[in-house]
Amino acid sequence: MKKRLCATGAVLGVLTTLAALPPAAEASLHPGGHPTPARQMLPLGPADLPETRTTTTLQPGVTLTRIVRGNADDPALHWTVEVSIPGGDTSPDPDAPPTALKDRASADELAADLRRDGFQARVEEVRTPETADYPGGTLGWRVRIGTFGSQTTATTERTRLRAAGYSGSAVYTGWDGESTDRGPWHVDVLTIDPRTFRGTLDASYGPDLENRETTTELSASAAATAAVNAGFFVLDPKAGAPGDPAGVGVYDGRLLSEPVAGRPSLVIHDNARRTEITRLTWQGRITTPTATLPLNGINRVPGLIRNCGGSAGDTPTSLPLHDVTCTNPDELITFTPDYGARTPEGDGVEAVLDAHDRVVELRSPRGGTIPPGGSSVQATGDRVADLTALAHVGNRLRVTTTLLDARGHRISPSPRTDIVNAGPELVRDGRIHITPATDGMVHPDDPSWYYGWVHKRNPRTLAGVDAAGRTVLVTADGRSTDSLGLSIGESAEVARSLGLRDAVNLDGGGSTTMVADGAVLNSPSDAAGERPVGDALLVLPRRHGP
């Protein structure tokens, strides 16, 4: 179980309004409500939008700033129906499944069919900004029907569309990301100042890696003052074990989930005394006095590599590819008791090791419990023979895992280091530096994925550090008319405007959650309410006693 801390100490409920400077900068606090000066406003929408910031001190060294920007009555925004575009006779791939964006010819063909069937269809070009590693430009063309004053009327039109044999969804144009939109936006900012913070900033995955808990549950179990959701994780059982980090996970200095090769991560040293964003790779080995075998992964279902970026031989790629599960039938995966009550079951073989690294059992098929303090190694496909040749009962197998930085240098995290996976980068050295292509957010031959995940506005969770060394955690609500959300480009602009020297995107969408004093502060976008997640970042009060 991960750090179920019994923390004590009063939470300071001092309500003030930050009227002079962004939360990641020095400021004097003034009672009452005051608008934010224009020079510090969030770079969202026109400059004349109203914006207010209210700051609460949660505990010494920790402030919560709630930012509301814009108007809820933008007459330019409306509901519409976005129609899925089939491959079509003019498409380069007529057998392709329907998507939001296609080439112009396919979009025109669909619009003509819709008009013949009595729908007011229009074709719109979608252009996206350039980033540090992606040229931007035209993503494709979309087809939309009608202009509606409410979601209800748009949904009625969608029903009529489906009855005519088409597919589509009701969408709000405020989610498109136009710079002229007038909002509103709701952004919450936690700022942790190491000069006065005497508590703990911790990453927690809960009782085990393979199951999910809500951010509220993870916060309550540790008596946290505040919390936000953290890294990406497996959601679909077909992609692995739900809850398992989909990328690097280091907790109390222990590497429990391997990196998606080269993707950025958020590194918390010494309880926010030194926070950084860095790109990591790893190496893993099984060694005996006579042989060495390379590992493919840590604490994940063999053969399934969520977000890709694994080993040579992975299909379709060994490079990062976000929201894709790559596969490889031939793998060696090591497990610790942190994974869960039982290791994954399936074909292959499993060497079970005791606390002294000696083989106490060979299982085939694989799957079962791990001895206290022990571990195991599972082999599938061609790797079964490799492991079987070494793992005789009574033999000692030494399993080592090593983190490497971008230069290939070994990193040895201390017990006071936590690392969660992230991506893409947003800000580097105080400059906008967005890296969707490097981090697998550009999907070859699928512009609709980039359109929905990067280009359009969504709920977002961001993290970073300012020039004074303060750790800043940000959530922005989205997917509603009450808060439009942020595109990835807007996320970077917001992070920089808050004073962040380096910033990165964490898991967002329905996962975006901020908790303070046991209550959810934001409005999670999933229809079912707060989403269970893989891990969370917890701000804990100072512990007293031994």
C-alpha positions in Angstrom: 0.0 0.0 0.0 1.4 3.4 -0.9 1.8 5.9 1.9 -1.5 5.9 3.8 -0.2 8.7 6.0 -1.8 9.8 9.2 -1.2 13.5 8.9 -2.3 16.2 11.4 -2.3 19.9 11.5 -4.8 22.7 10.9 -5.7 23.8 7.4 -5.8 27.6 7.2 -9.0 28.8 5.7 -7.8 32.4 5.1 -9.8 33.7 2.1 -8.2 36.6 0.2 -8.2 37.9 -3.4 -5.0 38.0 -5.5 -5.4 41.2 -7.5 -1.9 42.1 -8.4 0.2 39.2 -9.7 -0.3 35.7 -11.0 -0.2 32.9 -8.3 3.3 31.9 -9.2 4.7 35.3 -8.5 5.2 37.5 -5.4 2.0 39.3 -4.4 0.3 41.2 -1.6 -3.2 39.9 -0.7 -6.2 42.2 -0.5 -9.5 41.3 1.0 -12.7 41.5 -1.1 -13.2 40.8 -4.8 -11.2 42.7 -7.4 -10.7 42.1 -11.1 -7.3 41.0 -12.3 -5.2 43.8 -13.8 -5.0 43.5 -17.6 -1.3 42.8 -17.7 -1.7 39.6 -15.7 -4.9 38.2 -17.2 -5.0 34.7 -18.7 -4.3 34.8 -22.5 -7.8 33.5 -23.4 -10.2 35.3 -25.6 -10.2 39.0 -26.2 -8.3 41.3 -23.9 -11.4 43.1 -22.6 -12.9 40.0 -20.9 -13.6 40.2 -17.2 -11.4 38.1 -14.9 -11.4 37.5 -11.2 -8.9 35.6 -9.0 -9.6 34.5 -5.5 -6.8 33.0 -3.4 -7.1 30.8 -0.3 -4.2 29.8 1.9 -4.7 26.0 2.5 -1.7 25.5 4.7 1.6 27.3 5.2 3.3 27.5 1.8 0.3 26.3 -0.2 -2.2 28.6 -1.9 -5.2 27.8 -4.1 -6.1 30.5 -6.7 -9.5 30.2 -8.4 -9.7 32.1 -11.7 -12.9 32.8 -13.6 -12.5 34.5 -16.9 -15.0 35.6 -19.6 -18.7 35.6 -20.2 -21.3 32.9 -20.3 -23.4 34.6 -22.9 -21.2 34.8 -26.0 -23.7 35.2 -28.9 -21.2 33.9 -31.4 -21.2 30.4 -29.8 -23.9 27.8 -30.5 -24.5 24.1 -30.7 -24.2 22.2 -34.0 -24.1 18.6 -35.2 -20.7 17.3 -36.4 -21.1 14.5 -38.9 -18.8 11.5 -39.1 -17.3 11.3 -42.6 -17.0 7.9 -44.2 -14.1 7.0 -46.5 -16.2 7.6 -49.6 -15.4 7.1 -53.3 -13.1 10.1 -53.4 -11.1 9.2 -50.3 -7.5 7.9 -50.5 -8.8 5.0 -48.4 -12.5 4.2 -49.2 -12.5 1.4 -46.6 -11.5 3.8 -43.8 -13.9 4.1 -40.8 -15.9 7.3 -40.4 -14.0 10.1 -38.8 -14.4 13.8 -37.9 -12.0 15.1 -40.5 -11.2 13.9 -44.0 -9.9 15.4 -47.3 -11.9 18.1 -48.9 -13.4 15.9 -51.6 -14.7 13.4 -49.1 -16.2 16.2 -47.0 -17.9 17.8 -50.1 -19.3 14.4 -51.1 -20.8 13.9 -47.7 -22.2 17.4 -47.6 -23.9 17.0 -51.0 -25.5 13.7 -49.8 -26.8 15.4 -46.7 -28.3 18.3 -48.5 -30.1 15.9 -50.8 -31.6 14.3 -47.7 -32.8 17.6 -46.4 -30.0 18.6 -44.0 -28.4 22.1 -43.8 -24.8 20.8 -44.2 -21.7 22.9 -44.5 -18.0 22.1 -45.0 -15.4 23.8 -42.8 -11.6 23.7 -43.1 -9.7 23.1 -39.8 -6.3 24.7 -39.4 -4.1 24.1 -36.4 -1.1 26.1 -35.1 2.5 25.2 -35.5 4.3 23.7 -32.5 7.9 23.1 -31.7 7.9 19.8 -33.6 4.8 19.9 -35.8 4.3 22.2 -38.8 0.5 22.8 -38.2 -1.6 24.0 -41.1 -4.7 22.3 -42.5 -5.7 19.2 -40.5 -8.6 18.4 -42.8 -12.2 19.3 -43.4 -15.3 18.7 -41.2 -18.9 18.6 -42.0 -21.5 20.2 -39.7 -25.3 20.6 -39.7 -27.3 23.5 -38.4 -26.9 26.2 -35.8 -28.8 25.5 -32.6 -29.5 27.5 -29.4 -29.4 24.5 -27.1 -27.9 21.1 -26.7 -31.4 19.6 -26.7 -32.3 20.9 -30.2 -28.9 19.8 -31.5 -29.5 16.3 -30.1 -32.9 16.2 -31.7 -31.2 17.0 -35.1 -28.6 14.3 -34.4 -31.4 11.8 -33.8 -32.9 12.7 -37.2 -29.5 12.4 -38.8 -29.0 8.9 -37.5 -32.5 7.9 -38.6 -31.4 8.9 -42.1 -28.4 6.5 -41.9 -25.6 8.9 -40.9 -23.6 9.2 -37.7 -22.5 12.3 -35.8 -22.5 14.1 -32.4 -23.8 17.3 -30.9 -21.0 19.7 -30.2 -20.6 23.2 -28.8 -18.6 25.6 -31.0 -16.9 27.0 -27.9 -14.9 23.9 -27.8 -13.3 24.6 -31.2 -10.6 26.8 -29.8 -11.2 30.1 -31.6 -9.3 33.0 -30.2 -12.3 35.3 -30.5 -14.4 33.2 -28.1 -15.5 35.0 -24.9 -15.5 32.1 -22.5 -16.2 31.4 -19.8 -13.1 29.6 -18.4 -12.7 28.2 -14.8 -9.1 27.5 -13.8 -7.8 26.4 -10.4 -4.1 26.8 -9.4 -2.3 25.2 -6.5 1.0 26.9 -5.8 3.5 25.2 -3.4 6.3 27.5 -2.2 9.3 25.5 -0.8 10.4 28.5 1.2 7.5 28.2 3.6 6.1 24.7 2.8 6.9 22.2 5.5 4.5 19.4 4.4 4.8 16.6 1.9 4.1 16.6 -1.9 3.6 12.9 -2.7 2.5 10.8 -5.7 0.2 8.0 -4.7 -1.3 5.1 -6.7 -3.4 3.7 -3.8 -3.4 0.1 -2.5 -2.0 -1.3 -5.8 -1.1 -0.4 -9.3 -3.6 -2.5 -11.2 -6.8 -0.9 -9.8 -8.2 2.7 -10.0 -9.3 5.0 -7.3 -10.7 8.5 -7.5 -8.5 11.5 -6.7 -10.8 12.1 -3.7 -10.3 8.6 -2.4 -6.5 8.9 -2.8 -6.6 12.2 -1.0 -8.8 11.0 1.8 -6.7 7.9 2.4 -3.6 10.1 3.1 -5.4 12.9 4.9 -4.2 15.3 2.2 -4.9 19.0 2.2 -5.2 19.1 -1.6 -4.7 16.8 -4.6 -4.8 16.6 -8.4 -4.9 13.7 -10.8 -1.6 12.9 -12.2 -0.3 10.6 -15.0 -1.9 8.7 -17.9 -3.0 5.2 -17.1 -4.7 2.1 -18.6 -8.4 2.5 -18.8 -9.6 -0.4 -21.0 -9.0 -4.0 -19.9 -8.1 -4.8 -23.5 -5.1 -2.4 -23.1 -3.7 -4.0 -19.9 -4.7 -3.7 -16.2 -7.0 -0.7 -15.6 -5.2 1.7 -13.3 -1.7 0.7 -14.3 0.4 3.8 -15.2 0.8 4.2 -19.0 4.4 5.4 -18.6 6.9 6.0 -15.9 5.9 5.7 -12.3 8.4 6.2 -9.5 7.0 6.2 -5.9 9.2 6.8 -2.9 12.2 6.4 -5.2 11.2 3.0 -6.5 10.7 2.5 -10.2 7.4 0.6 -10.5 6.4 1.4 -14.1 8.8 1.9 -17.0 8.9 5.1 -19.1 7.3 5.5 -22.5 10.7 5.9 -24.1 11.8 9.6 -24.2 8.5 11.1 -23.2 8.5 13.9 -20.5 7.8 13.3 -16.9 7.2 15.4 -13.8 9.8 14.8 -11.2 9.1 15.8 -7.6 12.3 15.9 -5.4 12.3 16.4 -1.6 8.6 17.4 -1.2 8.6 20.2 -3.9 12.0 21.6 -2.8 13.2 20.7 -6.4 10.7 20.0 -9.1 11.7 19.4 -12.7 10.4 18.1 -16.0 12.7 15.7 -17.8 12.7 13.0 -20.4 13.6 9.5 -19.3 14.4 6.1 -20.7 15.2 2.9 -18.8 17.1 -0.4 -18.9 16.1 -3.7 -17.2 18.0 -6.9 -16.8 17.8 -10.4 -15.4 21.3 -11.7 -14.5 22.8 -14.9 -13.2 26.5 -15.7 -12.9 26.5 -17.0 -16.4 23.9 -15.1 -18.4 21.9 -11.8 -18.8 18.5 -11.3 -20.3 16.9 -7.9 -21.2 13.6 -7.0 -19.6 10.8 -5.4 -21.6 8.6 -4.0 -18.8 7.7 -3.6 -15.2 4.4 -4.3 -13.6 2.2 -4.5 -16.7 0.4 -7.1 -18.6 2.8 -8.9 -21.0 2.3 -8.1 -24.6 0.4 -4.9 -24.1 2.3 -1.6 -24.2 -0.1 1.3 -23.6 1.1 4.5 -25.3 3.8 2.4 -27.0 7.4 3.6 -26.8 8.7 0.2 -25.7 11.1 -2.3 -27.3 12.2 -3.1 -30.9 9.7 -5.6 -32.4 6.6 -3.9 -30.9 3.7 -3.5 -33.3 2.9 -1.1 -34.9 5.8 0.9 -33.5 8.5 1.1 -30.8 8.1 4.9 -30.7 5.6 6.8 -28.5 2.0 6.8 -29.8 -0.5 8.2 -27.4 -3.8 6.4 -26.7 -2.6 3.4 -28.7 -1.8 0.0 -27.3 1.2 -1.6 -29.0 1.7 -5.3 -28.8 4.5 -7.8 -28.7 4.1 -11.5 -28.2 7.6 -12.1 -26.9 8.3 -10.3 -23.6 9.9 -10.5 -20.2 8.1 -8.5 -17.6 9.0 -8.2 -13.9 6.5 -7.8 -11.1 6.6 -6.5 -7.6 4.0 -7.0 -4.9 2.9 -3.4 -5.7 1.2 -4.6 -8.8 -1.7 -6.2 -7.1 -2.9 -9.3 -5.3 -2.1 -11.6 -8.2 0.1 -11.2 -11.3 -1.6 -11.5 -14.8 -2.7 -14.9 -15.9 -2.0 -16.4 -19.3 0.1 -18.5 -21.5 3.9 -18.5 -20.8 6.0 -19.1 -17.7 6.6 -17.2 -14.5 9.6 -17.5 -12.2 8.6 -16.6 -8.6 11.4 -15.2 -6.5 11.6 -14.8 -2.7 13.0 -11.9 -0.9 16.6 -13.1 -1.5 16.1 -13.4 -5.3 16.0 -17.1 -5.3 13.5 -19.0 -7.6 10.9 -20.7 -5.4 8.5 -21.7 -8.1 8.0 -22.0 -11.9 4.4 -21.5 -13.0 3.0 -22.4 -16.3 0.6 -21.0 -17.2 1.6 -17.8 -15.5 -0.3 -15.9 -12.8 -0.5 -16.0 -9.0 0.7 -14.4 -5.8 4.1 -13.1 -5.0 5.9 -13.9 -1.7 6.2 -11.0 0.8 9.3 -9.0 -0.2 9.6 -11.1 -3.3 9.1 -10.6 -7.0 8.5 -12.5 -10.2 9.4 -12.5 -13.9 6.9 -13.5 -16.6 7.9 -14.7 -20.1 5.7 -15.0 -23.2 6.3 -16.3 -26.7 9.9 -16.7 -27.7 11.1 -15.5 -24.3 9.7 -18.5 -22.5 12.7 -20.6 -23.5 15.1 -17.9 -22.4 13.7 -17.7 -19.0 13.2 -21.4 -18.5 16.9 -22.0 -19.3 17.9 -19.7 -16.3 15.1 -20.0 -13.8 15.6 -23.3 -12.0 14.2 -23.7 -8.5 16.9 -22.7 -6.1 18.8 -20.5 -8.6 19.3 -16.9 -7.9 18.0 -14.4 -10.5 19.0 -10.8 -10.0 16.5 -8.3 -11.5 17.8 -4.7 -11.9 16.0 -1.7 -13.4 17.7 1.6 -14.1 16.3 5.0 -15.1 18.4 7.0 -17.7 18.2 10.7 -18.5 18.2 12.1 -22.0 22.0 11.7 -22.2 21.9 8.1 -21.2 23.3 8.8 -17.7 22.0 6.7 -14.8 19.5 8.3 -12.4 19.2 7.0 -8.9 16.1 8.4 -7.3 16.1 8.9 -3.5 13.3 7.7 -1.3 12.1 11.4 -1.4 11.6 11.3 -5.2 8.3 10.7 -7.0 7.9 10.7 -10.8 4.7 10.6 -12.8 4.3 10.3 -16.6 3.2 13.2 -18.7 3.1 14.8 -22.2 3.4 16.8 -24.2 5.8 19.4 -23.0 4.3 22.9 -22.9 6.9 25.4 -21.7 10.7 25.0 -21.6 13.0 27.7 -20.1 10.2 30.2 -20.0 9.3 29.8 -23.7 6.4 28.0 -25.3 7.7 24.6 -26.4 5.0 22.2 -27.3 6.0 18.7 -28.4 3.1 16.6 -29.7 5.0 14.9 -32.5 7.9 13.8 -30.3 5.5 12.5 -27.6 3.2 10.5 -29.9 0.2 12.9 -30.1 0.5 13.1 -33.9 -1.1 9.9 -35.4 0.0 9.1 -38.9 -3.0 9.1 -41.3 -5.4 10.0 -38.5 -5.8 13.8 -38.3 -9.1 13.4 -36.4 -7.2 12.1 -33.4 -5.0 15.3 -33.2 -8.1 17.4 -33.9 -10.0 16.0 -30.9 -7.1 15.6 -28.4 -4.6 18.5 -29.2 -6.4 21.1 -31.3 -9.8 21.2 -29.6 -10.5 22.4 -26.1 -10.8 19.8 -23.3 -10.4 19.7 -19.5 -6.7 19.8 -18.7 -4.4 19.2 -15.8 -1.0 20.9 -16.0 2.1 21.0 -13.8 5.3 22.9 -13.7 7.8 25.0 -11.8 8.3 28.8 -11.8 11.6 30.7 -11.7 11.5 30.9 -7.9 11.2 27.1 -7.6 7.5 27.0 -6.7 5.6 23.9 -7.9 2.4 24.8 -9.6 -0.5 22.4 -10.3 -3.3 23.6 -12.6 -6.7 22.2 -13.6 -9.1 23.7 -16.2 -12.6 22.5 -16.5 -14.0 21.8 -20.0 -16.6 20.0 -22.2 -19.4 22.3 -21.0 -20.9 25.6 -21.8 -19.9 26.8 -18.3 -16.2 26.3 -18.9 -14.8 25.8 -22.4 -11.6 24.1 -21.6 -8.2 24.5 -23.2 -6.5 23.3 -26.3 -2.9 22.1 -25.9 -1.7 25.4 -27.3 -3.8 27.4 -24.9 -2.6 25.2 -22.1 1.0 26.3 -22.9 0.0 29.9 -23.0 -1.8 29.7 -19.7 1.1 27.9 -18.0 3.5 30.6 -19.2 1.1 33.4 -18.1 1.1 31.9 -14.6 4.9 32.4 -14.5 6.0 28.8 -15.2 9.5 28.3 -16.4 8.9 24.7 -17.3 5.5 23.1 -17.7 4.0 19.8 -18.9 0.5 18.4 -19.6 -0.7 15.6 -17.3 -3.7 13.4 -17.9 -6.8 15.4 -18.6 -10.3 15.0 -20.0 -12.6 13.1 -17.6 -9.6 12.5 -15.3 -9.1 16.2 -14.5 -9.9 16.7 -10.8 -8.7 19.0 -8.0 -9.6 18.2 -4.4 -9.1 20.5 -1.4 -10.1 19.8 2.2 -11.8 16.6 1.1 -14.1 18.2 -1.5 -13.9 18.2 -5.3 -13.4 21.8 -6.4 -13.8 21.6 -10.1 -16.5 20.0 -12.3 -15.2 16.6 -13.7 -16.6 16.1 -17.2 -17.5 12.4 -17.1 -21.3 12.0 -17.1 -20.8 9.5 -14.2 -19.0 12.0 -12.1 -15.4 11.8 -10.8 -13.3 9.3 -12.7 -11.2 6.8 -10.9 -7.6 7.3 -12.0 -4.2 5.6 -11.9 -2.3 8.0 -9.5 -2.6 11.5 -8.0 -0.3 14.2 -6.6 -1.1 14.8 -2.9 -0.3 17.9 -0.8 -0.1 16.8 2.8 0.3 18.8 6.0 3.3 18.7 8.1 3.5 15.5 10.2 4.1 15.8 13.9 5.7 13.2 16.1 8.2 10.5 15.2 
